[in-house]
Amino acid sequence: MNIKGKSFFRIFSSVFRVKREERLLAAVMLVLLLALNALVVCKYYDIFTPLNKYYWHLFIGKFHISGFDPITYSVVSNWTAGYNVFRHPLLAFYMYIPYLINQGLMWLTGINCAVFVVAAIQTFSAFYSAIFIYRIFREVIGVSRTDATLLTFFFFGFGYVMLSTMAPDHFIISMMLLLFALYVSGKLIKSRKKLTIWQSVVYFFITAGTSLNNGLKIYLSELFVNGWRILRPKFLFLAILLPAALTWGAARMSYRYIVWPRDMAAKEARAKLKTEKQRKQQQQQAQKAHDDSIRIASFTIVQRDSLSRDSVVRDSVARAKAAANKAKKKRVSKGAPISHTQFLDWTDITTSRQESIVENLLGESIQIHQDHLLDDVLRSRPIIVNYRYAFNYVVEGIIVLLFVLGIWAGRRSRFMWLVMSYFALDMVLHVVLGFGINEVYIMSAHWIYAIPIATAYLLKAAKPRRAALALKGVLAVLAVFLWIWNVSLIVQYLYF
């Protein structure tokens, strides 16, 4: 990955060119990914293609697949810094060219083509995620072509890897970038070369710009590839401190000049609308009071007494209903945060870690639950949902066992520990601090590649031949089961 003597075009071509041995895998994956994205496009075509003035409310109100946000649809339809700029500092700017493409398609076709533009982005990102993880298996870990192919299909059978390829959120983009960073880092570790300053800066900007916390993983790559040389003044300033400061500065400027004025204008508009609504309500109440006073004055004494009794009964019933509703336990969608300050407000210290790990982190992420199928925890899904069948827990247990044994098999590999450092960072955020733990499966694309990578080390170490064949058989059965289980539930949710 050295740039000496190479043009940018040659570097780009070498990274994204599909190699001969990858072509069959690439063709099959492309067909599968196009089919998965077609499911979402067909589902929402009639709703999202008509031209509209208020795209944000349309997409947020009508799109429902688990907790994925359709913000990209809105940004590509009517560009603004629609993402949270402190979590995704540059993502909206990365979407500006797709927005321009969509504007051209709108002009040509007379419909909003955001669903097609975003599907193309999703398919591209998922396709190269498959290519990069296959190359990690083959070129970094060194398993056979058959094993690498099997592991790739096993990985894409995971429920929320599959959903990330379809849902118009940022997660599949993040996964592609992280797998690319791991692939480059692994090749450099293997060849005993170092990350250059320009490589570190580029990787940080594209990764942290998409999702800020994932920029920390580039620092981990720098540490594992370059060692403590990263603390040398030149590298520390140019490759670590300066990119971080520029990215954070871009987030602050985006908030100050785009987000804050927009939010203030929206707040003023809502306040004006509320004031107008209150004025109309007061006028209606005054008119109603006037009409009631005239009507009551015309009643006889008996009629007034009868009306009074009816009013008492109605008031009693209303108070009883209100008390009963208040007594009902409010549905919990999020635990208590460490603090209500900006970043700590996203944490959670009360949600059960044990249940969340079993049912969500290592459960829903891999095998979608049948009950509350792809519901949003912020709408109707409980934080914890149990599987109906014991075999789902057996499958989960086997996959976790393969993961643990794979970590042990790869314990002497520096690359394995780099992957595990990525994994550990997410576990600290999600499990320890509770960041997004109520829907931790949504973010599985950021870390779940650690499972098949560890399993690749187990495959490589498996001896004798019978043990290796048995392990491959287990992986094949798991891959087929996951594809059938998850695809059938996704289709059921979207169309039945």
Disulfide bonds with the S-S distance in Angstrom:
none
